[in-house]
Amino acid sequence: MTVPMEPPVRKPVPVRNEKPRASMSSTRDTTKEIKPTEKPRPSVDTRRTSRQSLKPSAILTTNNKDELTSPNDDSAYDDMGNPVDFQGEIQTTQELPTAETLRRIESYTVLDRNGKSHPFKSLYAGRNVARRVLIIFVRHFFCGNCQEYLRTLSESITPESLLELPVSTFIAVIGCGGPELINAYIQETGCRFPVYADPTRRLYSELGMVRTLALGSRPAYLQNKSVAHTVFSGIYQGLKQVKSGLVMKMGDQRQVGGEFLFEPASQTLETPISTPQDELDRQHLDDDDAANSVASEKVEEKRVTWCHRMRTTRDHAEIPELREILGLEGDGTPIKDEKRWSRAVNTRKGTGASMASQMSRLSFDPARASSAKSVKSLASFQAEMRALGEQEEAEEREARKETKA
C-alpha cells in the first residue's frame, strides 16, 4: 500500500522594499536639470595692443616645426576646428635686443647667393661696412607678400638715395630658405640690396621673431595686389622649382621676420674709420702683414637702435616709417588707396630712436656738413675697393681651377 506524499511547502519569498519608480514626467524634468559642461570659447583680440607694455615672456618662439601642426594637438585648433595660426595677430615684444644677445649671435653664419658662409656680424660691422645697416628679415623665398614688400622698397629706397645721407647707410636682406634660391629671389623681386639665407632660423629665434600664418590687416606696401595674386605667385614659383628639387628649400612657411637697424653704439656722427690712403697702403701688404693689420684694427661697436618684429605674415614696417628712421626726406610715393596710405604714414610699428634726428640737424651746420661730404666720398671709395677685392678673389679662384685642370 502506497502512502501519498505531501507536496513540498514553499517558503515565502521576502519582498524587497523598493522605491517607487519615477514617472516619465519626473524623468524629463531631471534630464532638463542636467546640462553638459561646455568649454568656453577663447576670445580673440584682433586689435593691435600697446607694444611698449608687452614683456619678453610674451614671445612665441619654437624650434619644433610640428608644434602647431600636429593633428593630435588640441591646442593647435579652436572649437570650430580652425588652426589658431589664422586667428588675429601674434603678441610679441618690440624691445630692442640686448648687447648680450648680439654678442651671442654675432658668430652665427649666413649664406650668400654662392653658398659662401659669413658671420652675421660682418653684415653690419667691420671693414668696408656702412656705419648704419638696416637688416630686413623676410619669410620663405616663395612668399608673395615679402616679395611685393621688397619691390616697393627697391622703388622707394635706392642705394643712390642712401649715398646722399651724411652717415654711410646700407640695407641687407635675410631669408629663412636655402641659398640656392637667392638668385631666383633677386630676379623675381628686383632687389638691389644683397640677400642672404639663414636656413637654420637661429637668428630669427634668438632675435625674438615668431611663427604664424595669420594674415592681419592689408598693408599699404602691397598696393593693389590681392591675396589671391600673392598666393598664386608663390605657388607658381614653387612649381618652377620642382624639377630642380629646390621647391623644398623655400624655408619655413610659418616663420615671419622683422627689421633691425644697427648703428654705432657711441651714437656719434664722427666716423672713426680709416682714410683712403690707409686703404691703399693696406693693398701693398703681404698676406701675413695684412692679417695682422686686420686683427689689430679696432672695429666700431654697433647696437640695435630701432627694431620691429612682424605679428602677421604681411606686417612689415611700412615704407614711410623706414624712410623716417633712415633719415630720408619725404614719405615715398603714395598709393591710390588714401585710407591705407594715411594709416601707413601715421602709424609707427617699431621701437627705438635712430640717428636720423642728429643727421637732420647736421644739414644745418655748414662745417659738419662739409665733413659729412668727405665721409660720404670715403664710403663710396670703400665700396669700390670692396668690389675690386671681390673681383680679384673671383679671378684667383678661376686661376686655381685652370691650374688644377
C-alpha positions in Angstrom: 0.0 0.0 0.0 1.4 3.3 -1.1 1.3 6.3 1.1 0.6 9.6 -0.8 3.5 12.1 -0.5 2.7 15.6 0.7 3.6 18.4 -1.7 6.7 20.4 -0.6 5.9 23.5 1.3 7.3 26.6 -0.4 8.8 29.2 1.8 7.5 32.7 1.2 10.0 34.9 -0.7 10.7 38.1 1.2 9.5 41.2 -0.6 12.2 43.9 -1.1 11.4 47.5 -0.1 11.7 49.1 -3.5 11.3 52.8 -4.0 8.5 53.7 -6.4 9.8 54.4 -9.9 9.8 57.9 -11.1 7.2 58.9 -13.6 8.1 59.9 -17.1 7.4 63.5 -16.3 9.9 63.5 -13.5 12.5 61.8 -15.7 12.1 64.5 -18.2 12.4 67.2 -15.5 15.6 65.6 -14.2 17.0 65.5 -17.7 16.4 69.2 -18.1 18.4 69.9 -15.0 21.5 68.1 -16.2 23.4 70.2 -18.7 26.6 69.1 -20.4 29.6 71.2 -19.5 30.7 73.5 -22.3 34.2 74.6 -22.9 34.4 78.4 -23.1 35.5 79.6 -26.5 38.7 81.6 -26.3 38.2 85.3 -27.0 40.4 86.5 -29.9 41.5 90.1 -29.7 42.5 91.2 -33.1 43.2 94.8 -32.1 46.8 96.0 -32.0 47.8 96.3 -28.4 50.3 98.7 -27.0 53.6 97.1 -27.9 55.6 99.0 -25.3 53.8 97.2 -22.5 54.5 93.7 -23.7 57.1 91.7 -21.8 59.7 89.4 -23.3 57.7 86.4 -21.8 55.0 87.1 -24.5 57.4 86.0 -27.2 56.1 82.9 -29.1 59.1 81.1 -30.4 59.7 77.5 -31.1 62.1 75.3 -33.0 59.7 72.4 -33.3 58.0 72.6 -36.7 55.3 70.2 -35.6 54.3 72.1 -32.5 51.4 73.9 -34.2 50.6 71.4 -36.9 50.1 68.1 -35.1 46.6 66.9 -35.7 46.5 65.3 -32.2 47.3 68.6 -30.5 44.1 70.1 -29.3 45.8 73.4 -28.5 46.6 73.9 -32.2 42.9 74.3 -33.1 39.9 76.3 -31.8 36.4 75.0 -31.1 35.5 75.4 -34.8 38.4 73.2 -35.9 40.4 76.1 -37.4 44.1 76.4 -36.8 45.0 79.0 -34.2 47.6 80.3 -36.6 44.9 82.2 -38.5 43.5 84.0 -35.5 44.3 87.7 -35.3 47.8 88.8 -34.5 50.5 87.0 -32.5 51.6 89.0 -29.5 55.4 89.6 -29.4 57.7 92.0 -27.9 59.2 95.1 -29.6 62.0 95.5 -27.1 65.5 96.2 -28.5 67.9 93.2 -28.5 70.4 93.4 -25.6 74.2 93.6 -26.0 74.4 90.1 -24.6 72.1 88.8 -27.3 74.1 90.5 -30.1 77.3 89.0 -28.7 75.8 85.6 -28.6 74.6 85.7 -32.3 77.4 87.7 -33.9 79.2 84.5 -34.9 76.1 82.8 -36.4 76.6 82.2 -40.1 74.5 83.4 -43.0 75.0 82.2 -46.6 75.2 84.3 -49.7 74.0 83.6 -53.2 77.1 81.4 -53.9 76.6 79.4 -50.7 79.6 81.0 -49.0 79.2 81.5 -45.2 79.6 84.8 -43.5 79.5 85.7 -39.8 76.3 87.6 -39.0 78.3 90.5 -37.6 80.1 91.0 -40.9 76.9 92.3 -42.3 76.8 95.3 -40.0 80.3 95.8 -38.6 83.9 95.6 -39.8 86.0 96.9 -42.7 84.2 98.3 -45.7 80.8 98.1 -44.0 78.5 101.1 -43.7 78.2 102.6 -40.2 74.4 102.2 -40.3 72.9 99.0 -41.6 69.2 98.1 -41.8 68.8 94.3 -41.9 65.4 93.1 -43.1 64.3 89.6 -42.2 61.8 88.2 -44.7 59.8 85.0 -44.7 60.3 82.0 -47.0 61.6 82.7 -50.5 58.2 82.0 -52.2 56.3 84.4 -50.0 54.4 86.8 -52.4 53.8 89.3 -49.6 57.5 89.7 -48.8 58.4 89.8 -52.5 56.0 92.7 -53.0 57.5 94.4 -50.0 61.0 94.3 -51.5 59.7 95.5 -54.8 58.1 98.5 -53.2 61.2 99.1 -51.0 63.5 99.0 -54.0 61.5 101.6 -55.8 61.3 103.9 -52.8 64.7 103.5 -51.1 67.5 103.1 -53.6 71.3 102.7 -53.0 71.8 106.1 -54.6 69.4 107.7 -52.1 71.3 106.2 -49.2 74.6 107.6 -50.5 73.1 111.1 -50.1 72.9 110.6 -46.3 75.7 112.3 -44.2 76.4 108.9 -42.5 77.1 105.8 -44.6 73.9 103.7 -44.6 73.1 100.4 -46.3 70.4 97.7 -46.3 70.8 93.9 -46.3 68.1 91.2 -46.6 68.0 87.8 -44.9 65.5 84.9 -45.7 64.9 81.6 -44.0 65.2 79.5 -47.1 68.2 77.8 -48.9 70.9 79.9 -50.6 70.2 78.1 -53.8 67.0 80.2 -54.3 68.6 83.6 -53.7 69.4 84.3 -57.4 65.8 83.5 -58.4 64.6 85.6 -55.5 66.6 88.6 -56.6 65.4 88.2 -60.1 61.8 88.0 -59.0 61.9 91.0 -56.7 64.4 93.2 -58.4 66.0 93.8 -55.1 69.1 96.0 -55.4 70.5 95.0 -51.9 72.4 91.9 -51.0 70.3 88.9 -50.0 71.5 86.2 -47.5 70.0 83.0 -46.2 69.6 81.6 -42.6 68.0 78.1 -43.2 68.6 77.2 -39.6 66.4 80.1 -38.4 68.6 80.5 -35.4 68.8 84.3 -35.9 65.1 84.5 -36.2 64.7 82.7 -32.9 67.4 84.5 -31.0 66.1 87.9 -32.1 62.5 87.1 -31.0 60.7 86.7 -34.3 57.6 84.5 -34.2 55.9 81.8 -36.3 52.3 82.3 -37.5 50.1 82.1 -40.6 47.8 84.9 -39.7 47.3 87.4 -42.5 46.5 90.5 -40.5 45.3 93.8 -42.0 46.2 94.7 -45.5 49.3 96.9 -45.7 50.0 99.8 -48.0 53.1 98.3 -49.5 51.0 95.6 -51.2 49.5 98.5 -53.2 46.8 96.9 -55.5 47.9 93.3 -55.2 45.2 90.9 -53.9 45.7 87.9 -51.6 45.0 85.6 -54.5 47.7 87.3 -56.5 50.4 86.9 -53.9 49.4 83.3 -53.1 49.3 82.1 -56.7 52.5 83.9 -57.4 54.3 81.9 -54.7 52.7 78.6 -55.9 53.8 79.3 -59.5 57.4 80.0 -58.4 57.4 76.8 -56.4 56.2 74.8 -59.4 59.0 76.1 -61.5 61.5 74.7 -59.0 60.0 71.2 -58.8 62.3 69.8 -61.5 65.4 71.2 -59.8 64.3 69.9 -56.4 64.7 73.3 -54.8 61.0 73.6 -54.0 61.7 72.1 -50.6 64.4 74.7 -50.0 62.0 77.6 -49.7 62.1 77.8 -45.9 59.6 77.6 -43.0 56.2 78.8 -44.2 55.2 79.9 -40.7 58.3 81.9 -39.9 57.8 85.7 -40.0 60.5 88.3 -39.9 61.1 91.9 -39.0 63.5 94.8 -39.4 66.6 95.7 -37.2 68.7 98.9 -37.6 72.3 98.6 -36.5 74.1 101.9 -35.6 77.3 102.9 -33.8 77.0 102.3 -30.0 78.6 105.7 -29.5 75.8 107.4 -31.4 78.3 109.9 -32.8 78.3 111.3 -36.3 82.1 111.5 -36.5 83.5 108.4 -38.2 86.5 106.5 -36.7 87.2 104.6 -39.9 90.5 104.9 -41.8 91.3 107.2 -44.7 91.5 106.3 -48.4 95.3 106.4 -48.2 95.3 103.8 -45.4 93.2 101.6 -47.6 95.7 102.0 -50.4 98.7 101.2 -48.1 97.0 98.1 -46.9 96.8 96.8 -50.5 100.6 96.6 -50.6 101.0 94.4 -47.5 101.7 90.8 -47.9 99.3 88.2 -46.6 100.8 87.9 -43.1 101.1 91.7 -42.6 97.5 92.2 -43.9 96.2 89.5 -41.5 97.9 91.2 -38.6 96.7 94.6 -39.6 93.1 93.4 -39.8 93.3 91.6 -36.5 94.7 94.7 -34.8 92.2 97.0 -36.4 89.6 98.3 -34.0 86.0 97.5 -35.2 83.4 100.1 -34.3 80.9 98.6 -31.9 77.3 98.5 -33.1 73.9 98.1 -31.4 70.3 97.9 -32.5 68.8 101.3 -32.0 65.4 100.5 -33.7 63.6 97.3 -34.4 60.2 95.9 -35.4 59.0 92.3 -35.3 56.2 91.1 -37.5 53.0 89.8 -35.9 51.4 88.5 -39.1 52.6 87.3 -42.5 52.3 90.8 -44.0 53.2 93.0 -41.1 56.5 94.5 -42.3 57.2 98.1 -41.3 55.7 100.4 -43.9 57.9 102.4 -46.2 57.3 105.8 -44.7 58.5 104.5 -41.3 61.7 103.1 -42.8 62.4 106.3 -44.6 62.0 108.2 -41.4 64.3 106.1 -39.3 66.9 106.0 -42.1 66.8 109.8 -42.3 65.4 110.2 -45.8 63.1 113.1 -46.6 59.5 112.5 -47.5 57.2 109.5 -47.1 57.7 108.0 -50.5 55.3 107.6 -53.4 51.6 107.5 -52.2 49.3 104.7 -53.3 45.8 105.0 -54.7 44.1 103.8 -51.5 44.2 107.0 -49.5 42.9 105.4 -46.3 45.7 102.7 -46.3 48.3 105.3 -47.2 47.2 107.6 -44.4 47.5 104.7 -41.9 50.9 103.9 -43.2 52.1 107.4 -42.9 50.7 108.0 -39.4 51.3 104.6 -37.8 54.6 103.6 -36.3 55.1 99.9 -35.6 58.8 99.8 -34.4 60.5 100.8 -31.2 63.6 102.9 -30.6 65.3 106.1 -31.8 67.8 106.2 -34.7 70.5 108.7 -35.6 68.1 110.3 -38.1 67.4 113.3 -35.8 71.1 114.0 -35.4 71.6 113.7 -39.2 68.8 116.2 -39.8 70.5 118.7 -37.5 73.8 118.1 -39.3 72.4 119.6 -42.5 72.0 123.0 -40.8 75.7 123.0 -39.7 77.9 124.0 -42.7 81.2 122.9 -41.1 79.9 119.5 -40.1 78.0 119.2 -43.5 81.3 119.6 -45.4 82.9 116.9 -43.1 79.9 114.7 -43.9 80.6 115.0 -47.6 84.1 113.7 -47.2 82.8 110.8 -45.2 80.3 110.1 -48.0 83.1 110.1 -50.6 85.1 107.8 -48.3 82.2 105.4 -48.1 82.0 105.4 -51.9 85.7 104.7 -52.1 85.4 101.8 -49.7 82.5 100.3 -51.7 84.7 100.5 -54.8 87.6 98.9 -53.0 85.4 96.1 -51.7 84.1 95.4 -55.2 87.6 95.3 -56.5 88.7 92.9 -53.8 85.8 90.6 -54.7 86.7 90.7 -58.3 90.3 89.8 -57.5 89.1 86.8 -55.4 87.0 85.6 -58.3 89.9 85.8 -60.7 92.1 83.9 -58.2 89.5 81.1 -58.0 89.3 80.9 -61.7 93.1 80.7 -62.0 93.3 77.9 -59.4 90.6 75.9 -61.3 92.7 76.3 -64.6 95.8 75.2 -62.8 94.2 72.1 -61.4 92.8 71.3 -64.9 
